[in-house]
Amino acid sequence: MAEIEVTGIRKDHGNHQNPHEAATHYRWVEHSSNKSDITLRQTVVGWLENSINGERITAYVNRVSPRVACYVNKSAVGTKFLETTADSTSQNNLLNLPEC
């Protein structure tokens, strides 16, 4: 199973009812292969929803310990985006990651 750490977010700064819909790209790193990139939201969502070459992809945010998992959520209008599971700090929230 491949695992990526989401380390940044790019937003379109539009007027959205759900702020997660403003994400256009995610910056990520796959530590096991030292690959990193900034990738479109829809592509990263697809990675988490579907296997790639038979391999499941998972994502997490690790600004403070313990890290938190990311999952795909969908807005009322059907836009899919990443969100993090709740934890004791807002620092692991995707929306609080540095802009990229």
Sequence and secondary structure as in RCSB ss.txt:
>XXXX:A:sequence
MAEIEVTGIRKDHGNHQNPHEAATHYRWVEHSSNKSDITLRQTVVGWLENSINGERITAYVNRVSPRVACYVNKS
AVGTKFLETTADSTSQNNLLNLPEC
>XXXX:A:secstr
 EEEEEEEEEE     SSGGGGEEEEEEEETTTTEEEEEEHHHHHHHHHS BTTB EEEEE SSSS EEEEEEE 
TT  EEEEE   S GGGSGGGS B 
